[in-house]
Amino acid sequence: MRRDAMHQYINSLPDPNYATLRVLVLHLHRVSLQSGLNKMDIRNLGIVFGPTVLGGGNVQDAGWQTKVMETILHHTYEIFDPDE
C-alpha cells in the first residue's frame, strides 16, 4: 500500500522533478548494491537522504522521511522504469 501511494505521488510530479528524483534514486539504488564495501545499505541511505530529498528542517519529520526514502529505494524498479 505504501509503495502504491509513493508510485502514484511520484508519477504526479512535474516532469523535471520526476526526472531528477529518478536519476537520484537509481544512483542510490546502485550505491546500495555495493553496501558490503561502502556500508551504505538502504536503511543508511534513507537516514542520510530522506530528510534532504523530502525537505524540511523539522527534526520530528526525519523518521517518516527516512521511511519514505527506504520505501522508494526498496521498490526502485517498481516505481521507476530503469530504461526511460
N, CA, C and O atoms as a GROMACS GRO file, in nm:
protein
  336
    1MET      N    1   0.083  -0.119   0.000
    1MET     CA    2   0.000   0.000   0.000
    1MET      C    3   0.088   0.126   0.000
    1MET      O    4   0.061   0.221  -0.073
    2ARG      N    5   0.193   0.126   0.083
    2ARG     CA    6   0.283   0.241   0.089
    2ARG      C    7   0.352   0.261  -0.045
    2ARG      O    8   0.366   0.373  -0.094
    3ARG      N    9   0.396   0.149  -0.107
    3ARG     CA   10   0.464   0.157  -0.236
    3ARG      C   11   0.370   0.215  -0.341
    3ARG      O   12   0.412   0.300  -0.420
    4ASP      N   13   0.246   0.170  -0.343
    4ASP     CA   14   0.150   0.219  -0.442
    4ASP      C   15   0.123   0.368  -0.426
    4ASP      O   16   0.110   0.440  -0.524
    5ALA      N   17   0.115   0.413  -0.301
    5ALA     CA   18   0.095   0.555  -0.275
    5ALA      C   19   0.216   0.636  -0.322
    5ALA      O   20   0.202   0.742  -0.382
    6MET      N   21   0.336   0.585  -0.294
    6MET     CA   22   0.458   0.654  -0.339
    6MET      C   23   0.463   0.659  -0.491
    6MET      O   24   0.496   0.763  -0.549
    7HIS      N   25   0.430   0.548  -0.554
    7HIS     CA   26   0.432   0.542  -0.700
    7HIS      C   27   0.336   0.644  -0.760
    7HIS      O   28   0.372   0.715  -0.854
    8GLN      N   29   0.218   0.652  -0.706
    8GLN     CA   30   0.118   0.746  -0.756
    8GLN      C   31   0.164   0.891  -0.736
    8GLN      O   32   0.153   0.974  -0.826
    9TYR      N   33   0.216   0.920  -0.618
    9TYR     CA   34   0.263   1.056  -0.590
    9TYR      C   35   0.381   1.094  -0.679
    9TYR      O   36   0.384   1.204  -0.735
   10ILE      N   37   0.477   1.004  -0.692
   10ILE     CA   38   0.596   1.032  -0.773
   10ILE      C   39   0.558   1.054  -0.918
   10ILE      O   40   0.613   1.143  -0.984
   11ASN      N   41   0.466   0.974  -0.970
   11ASN     CA   42   0.424   0.991  -1.109
   11ASN      C   43   0.348   1.120  -1.133
   11ASN      O   44   0.335   1.164  -1.247
   12SER      N   45   0.297   1.182  -1.026
   12SER     CA   46   0.225   1.308  -1.042
   12SER      C   47   0.318   1.430  -1.035
   12SER      O   48   0.274   1.544  -1.054
   13LEU      N   49   0.446   1.408  -1.008
   13LEU     CA   50   0.541   1.518  -1.002
   13LEU      C   51   0.558   1.583  -1.139
   13LEU      O   52   0.542   1.516  -1.241
   14PRO      N   53   0.591   1.711  -1.143
   14PRO     CA   54   0.624   1.774  -1.271
   14PRO      C   55   0.743   1.701  -1.335
   14PRO      O   56   0.828   1.646  -1.265
   15ASP      N   57   0.747   1.700  -1.466
   15ASP     CA   58   0.849   1.623  -1.539
   15ASP      C   59   0.993   1.650  -1.493
   15ASP      O   60   1.068   1.553  -1.474
   16PRO      N   61   1.036   1.775  -1.473
   16PRO     CA   62   1.174   1.796  -1.429
   16PRO      C   63   1.200   1.737  -1.290
   16PRO      O   64   1.308   1.682  -1.266
   17ASN      N   65   1.104   1.747  -1.199
   17ASN     CA   66   1.120   1.692  -1.065
   17ASN      C   67   1.125   1.540  -1.071
   17ASN      O   68   1.207   1.477  -1.004
   18TYR      N   69   1.037   1.480  -1.150
   18TYR     CA   70   1.035   1.336  -1.167
   18TYR      C   71   1.170   1.286  -1.221
   18TYR      O   72   1.227   1.190  -1.169
   19ALA      N   73   1.219   1.353  -1.325
   19ALA     CA   74   1.345   1.310  -1.388
   19ALA      C   75   1.461   1.321  -1.290
   19ALA      O   76   1.547   1.232  -1.285
   20THR      N   77   1.466   1.427  -1.213
   20THR     CA   78   1.573   1.445  -1.115
   20THR      C   79   1.566   1.338  -1.007
   20THR      O   80   1.667   1.278  -0.972
   21LEU      N   81   1.447   1.315  -0.953
   21LEU     CA   82   1.430   1.213  -0.850
   21LEU      C   83   1.465   1.075  -0.905
   21LEU      O   84   1.527   0.995  -0.835
   22ARG      N   85   1.426   1.046  -1.027
   22ARG     CA   86   1.455   0.917  -1.090
   22ARG      C   87   1.605   0.892  -1.098
   22ARG      O   88   1.653   0.785  -1.061
   23VAL      N   89   1.680   0.991  -1.148
   23VAL     CA   90   1.825   0.976  -1.160
   23VAL      C   91   1.888   0.955  -1.022
   23VAL      O   92   1.974   0.868  -1.006
   24LEU      N   93   1.845   1.034  -0.924
   24LEU     CA   94   1.900   1.021  -0.789
   24LEU      C   95   1.870   0.885  -0.729
   24LEU      O   96   1.959   0.821  -0.674
   25VAL      N   97   1.746   0.840  -0.739
   25VAL     CA   98   1.706   0.712  -0.679
   25VAL      C   99   1.776   0.596  -0.748
   25VAL      O  100   1.821   0.503  -0.681
   26LEU      N  101   1.785   0.598  -0.880
   26LEU     CA  102   1.856   0.491  -0.949
   26LEU      C  103   2.003   0.486  -0.907
   26LEU      O  104   2.059   0.377  -0.890
   27HIS      N  105   2.064   0.602  -0.889
   27HIS     CA  106   2.202   0.606  -0.842
   27HIS      C  107   2.214   0.551  -0.700
   27HIS      O  108   2.302   0.470  -0.671
   28LEU      N  109   2.126   0.596  -0.611
   28LEU     CA  110   2.132   0.549  -0.472
   28LEU      C  111   2.105   0.399  -0.463
   28LEU      O  112   2.162   0.330  -0.379
   29HIS      N  113   2.019   0.349  -0.550
   29HIS     CA  114   1.996   0.204  -0.553
   29HIS      C  115   2.124   0.130  -0.591
   29HIS      O  116   2.157   0.028  -0.531
   30ARG      N  117   2.197   0.182  -0.691
   30ARG     CA  118   2.325   0.121  -0.729
   30ARG      C  119   2.425   0.130  -0.614
   30ARG      O  120   2.503   0.036  -0.593
   31VAL      N  121   2.425   0.239  -0.541
   31VAL     CA  122   2.512   0.252  -0.424
   31VAL      C  123   2.478   0.144  -0.322
   31VAL      O  124   2.567   0.083  -0.264
   32SER      N  125   2.348   0.121  -0.299
   32SER     CA  126   2.306   0.021  -0.200
   32SER      C  127   2.348  -0.120  -0.240
   32SER      O  128   2.369  -0.205  -0.153
   33LEU      N  129   2.361  -0.145  -0.369
   33LEU     CA  130   2.405  -0.278  -0.414
   33LEU      C  131   2.550  -0.305  -0.376
   33LEU      O  132   2.594  -0.420  -0.376
   34GLN      N  133   2.624  -0.201  -0.345
   34GLN     CA  134   2.765  -0.215  -0.305
   34GLN      C  135   2.782  -0.195  -0.154
   34GLN      O  136   2.891  -0.161  -0.108
   35SER      N  137   2.676  -0.217  -0.079
   35SER     CA  138   2.680  -0.188   0.065
   35SER      C  139   2.781  -0.272   0.141
   35SER      O  140   2.824  -0.233   0.250
   36GLY      N  141   2.820  -0.385   0.088
   36GLY     CA  142   2.924  -0.465   0.152
   36GLY      C  143   3.057  -0.392   0.155
   36GLY      O  144   3.138  -0.415   0.245
   37LEU      N  145   3.079  -0.306   0.059
   37LEU     CA  146   3.203  -0.228   0.052
   37LEU      C  147   3.189  -0.090   0.115
   37LEU      O  148   3.281  -0.042   0.182
   38ASN      N  149   3.074  -0.026   0.093
   38ASN     CA  150   3.062   0.114   0.134
   38ASN      C  151   2.976   0.135   0.259
   38ASN      O  152   2.962   0.249   0.306
   39LYS      N  153   2.918   0.028   0.314
   39LYS     CA  154   2.835   0.034   0.436
   39LYS      C  155   2.710   0.119   0.420
   39LYS      O  156   2.647   0.156   0.519
   40MET      N  157   2.672   0.151   0.297
   40MET     CA  158   2.554   0.233   0.272
   40MET      C  159   2.440   0.145   0.220
   40MET      O  160   2.412   0.142   0.100
   41ASP      N  161   2.377   0.074   0.313
   41ASP     CA  162   2.261  -0.006   0.275
   41ASP      C  163   2.139   0.087   0.263
   41ASP      O  164   2.150   0.207   0.286
   42ILE      N  165   2.025   0.030   0.228
   42ILE     CA  166   1.905   0.112   0.207
   42ILE      C  167   1.866   0.189   0.333
   42ILE      O  168   1.822   0.304   0.324
   43ARG      N  169   1.882   0.128   0.448
   43ARG     CA  170   1.848   0.197   0.573
   43ARG      C  171   1.936   0.320   0.592
   43ARG      O  172   1.887   0.428   0.623
   44ASN      N  173   2.067   0.304   0.574
   44ASN     CA  174   2.158   0.417   0.592
   44ASN      C  175   2.134   0.525   0.487
   44ASN      O  176   2.140   0.644   0.518
   45LEU      N  177   2.106   0.485   0.364
   45LEU     CA  178   2.076   0.583   0.260
   45LEU      C  179   1.947   0.658   0.293
   45LEU      O  180   1.936   0.779   0.269
   46GLY      N  181   1.850   0.587   0.349
   46GLY     CA  182   1.726   0.652   0.390
   46GLY      C  183   1.749   0.755   0.499
   46GLY      O  184   1.690   0.863   0.496
   47ILE      N  185   1.834   0.721   0.594
   47ILE     CA  186   1.866   0.813   0.704
   47ILE      C  187   1.934   0.939   0.652
   47ILE      O  188   1.902   1.050   0.695
   48VAL      N  189   2.026   0.921   0.559
   48VAL     CA  190   2.102   1.036   0.508
   48VAL      C  191   2.022   1.119   0.408
   48VAL      O  192   2.020   1.241   0.416
   49PHE      N  193   1.955   1.051   0.315
   49PHE     CA  194   1.891   1.124   0.205
   49PHE      C  195   1.744   1.154   0.226
   49PHE      O  196   1.690   1.242   0.160
   50GLY      N  197   1.676   1.082   0.316
   50GLY     CA  198   1.534   1.109   0.340
   50GLY      C  199   1.506   1.254   0.375
   50GLY      O  200   1.428   1.319   0.305
   51PRO      N  201   1.566   1.306   0.481
   51PRO     CA  202   1.541   1.446   0.517
   51PRO      C  203   1.590   1.545   0.411
   51PRO      O  204   1.531   1.652   0.395
   52THR      N  205   1.695   1.511   0.339
   52THR     CA  206   1.747   1.601   0.237
   52THR      C  207   1.653   1.608   0.117
   52THR      O  208   1.619   1.717   0.071
   53VAL      N  209   1.611   1.494   0.066
   53VAL     CA  210   1.528   1.490  -0.053
   53VAL      C  211   1.386   1.536  -0.024
   53VAL      O  212   1.325   1.607  -0.104
   54LEU      N  213   1.333   1.497   0.091
   54LEU     CA  214   1.195   1.530   0.123
   54LEU      C  215   1.181   1.664   0.194
   54LEU      O  216   1.070   1.708   0.224
   55GLY      N  217   1.293   1.727   0.221
   55GLY     CA  218   1.293   1.863   0.271
   55GLY      C  219   1.249   1.880   0.414
   55GLY      O  220   1.211   1.786   0.483
   56GLY      N  221   1.255   2.002   0.454
   56GLY     CA  222   1.211   2.037   0.589
   56GLY      C  223   1.325   2.030   0.689
   56GLY      O  224   1.408   1.939   0.685
   57GLY      N  225   1.328   2.125   0.777
   57GLY     CA  226   1.430   2.129   0.880
   57GLY      C  227   1.379   2.078   1.013
   57GLY      O  228   1.447   2.090   1.115
   58ASN      N  229   1.258   2.022   1.013
   58ASN     CA  230   1.196   1.977   1.136
   58ASN      C  231   1.248   1.838   1.172
   58ASN      O  232   1.227   1.742   1.098
   59VAL      N  233   1.314   1.827   1.285
   59VAL     CA  234   1.374   1.701   1.328
   59VAL      C  235   1.267   1.594   1.352
   59VAL      O  236   1.293   1.476   1.331
   60GLN      N  237   1.148   1.633   1.395
   60GLN     CA  238   1.042   1.536   1.421
   60GLN      C  239   0.997   1.465   1.293
   60GLN      O  240   0.944   1.354   1.300
   61ASP      N  241   1.018   1.526   1.177
   61ASP     CA  242   0.978   1.466   1.050
   61ASP      C  243   1.080   1.368   0.995
   61ASP      O  244   1.051   1.296   0.899
   62ALA      N  245   1.198   1.362   1.053
   62ALA     CA  246   1.305   1.279   0.999
   62ALA      C  247   1.268   1.131   0.995
   62ALA      O  248   1.310   1.060   0.903
   63GLY      N  249   1.192   1.084   1.090
   63GLY     CA  250   1.154   0.943   1.093
   63GLY      C  251   1.071   0.901   0.974
   63GLY      O  252   1.101   0.800   0.910
   64TRP      N  253   0.966   0.977   0.943
   64TRP     CA  254   0.882   0.940   0.829
   64TRP      C  255   0.955   0.965   0.698
   64TRP      O  256   0.934   0.892   0.601
   65GLN      N  257   1.040   1.069   0.694
   65GLN     CA  258   1.117   1.096   0.572
   65GLN      C  259   1.212   0.980   0.542
   65GLN      O  260   1.229   0.942   0.427
   66THR      N  261   1.272   0.926   0.647
   66THR     CA  262   1.360   0.810   0.631
   66THR      C  263   1.282   0.691   0.578
   66THR      O  264   1.328   0.624   0.486
   67LYS      N  265   1.165   0.664   0.635
   67LYS     CA  266   1.083   0.550   0.591
   67LYS      C  267   1.038   0.566   0.446
   67LYS      O  268   1.038   0.469   0.370
   68VAL      N  269   1.001   0.687   0.408
   68VAL     CA  270   0.959   0.711   0.269
   68VAL      C  271   1.075   0.683   0.175
   68VAL      O  272   1.057   0.616   0.073
   69MET      N  273   1.194   0.732   0.207
   69MET     CA  274   1.309   0.710   0.120
   69MET      C  275   1.344   0.562   0.115
   69MET      O  276   1.379   0.511   0.008
   70GLU      N  277   1.337   0.492   0.227
   70GLU     CA  278   1.363   0.348   0.228
   70GLU      C  279   1.263   0.275   0.138
   70GLU      O  280   1.301   0.186   0.063
   71THR      N  281   1.137   0.313   0.145
   71THR     CA  282   1.034   0.250   0.062
   71THR      C  283   1.064   0.272  -0.085
   71THR      O  284   1.054   0.179  -0.166
   72ILE      N  285   1.100   0.394  -0.121
   72ILE     CA  286   1.132   0.424  -0.261
   72ILE      C  287   1.252   0.341  -0.306
   72ILE      O  288   1.251   0.286  -0.416
   73LEU      N  289   1.355   0.331  -0.223
   73LEU     CA  290   1.474   0.256  -0.261
   73LEU      C  291   1.447   0.105  -0.267
   73LEU      O  292   1.502   0.036  -0.353
   74HIS      N  293   1.364   0.054  -0.177
   74HIS     CA  294   1.330  -0.089  -0.180
   74HIS      C  295   1.254  -0.125  -0.308
   74HIS      O  296   1.265  -0.237  -0.357
   75HIS      N  297   1.178  -0.031  -0.360
   75HIS     CA  298   1.091  -0.057  -0.475
   75HIS      C  299   1.132   0.026  -0.597
   75HIS      O  300   1.047   0.065  -0.677
   76THR      N  301   1.260   0.052  -0.610
   76THR     CA  302   1.310   0.139  -0.717
   76THR      C  303   1.257   0.099  -0.854
   76THR      O  304   1.204   0.183  -0.926
   77TYR      N  305   1.272  -0.028  -0.890
   77TYR     CA  306   1.235  -0.070  -1.025
   77TYR      C  307   1.086  -0.094  -1.043
   77TYR      O  308   1.040  -0.116  -1.155
   78GLU      N  309   1.010  -0.089  -0.935
   78GLU     CA  310   0.864  -0.093  -0.946
   78GLU      C  311   0.808   0.048  -0.962
   78GLU      O  312   0.700   0.067  -1.018
   79ILE      N  313   0.882   0.146  -0.911
   79ILE     CA  314   0.839   0.286  -0.919
   79ILE      C  315   0.894   0.354  -1.045
   79ILE      O  316   0.823   0.429  -1.112
   80PHE      N  317   1.020   0.326  -1.077
   80PHE     CA  318   1.086   0.388  -1.192
   80PHE      C  319   1.125   0.282  -1.293
   80PHE      O  320   1.175   0.175  -1.256
   81ASP      N  321   1.103   0.311  -1.420
   81ASP     CA  322   1.149   0.223  -1.526
   81ASP      C  323   1.297   0.251  -1.548
   81ASP      O  324   1.333   0.365  -1.577
   82PRO      N  325   1.383   0.150  -1.534
   82PRO     CA  326   1.526   0.176  -1.548
   82PRO      C  327   1.568   0.215  -1.690
   82PRO      O  328   1.679   0.266  -1.710
   83ASP      N  329   1.482   0.193  -1.788
   83ASP     CA  330   1.519   0.219  -1.928
   83ASP      C  331   1.458   0.343  -1.986
   83ASP      O  332   1.466   0.364  -2.107
   84GLU      N  333   1.396   0.429  -1.904
   84GLU     CA  334   1.332   0.551  -1.956
   84GLU      C  335   1.434   0.641  -2.019
   84GLU      O  336   1.399   0.749  -2.068
   0.00000   0.00000   0.00000
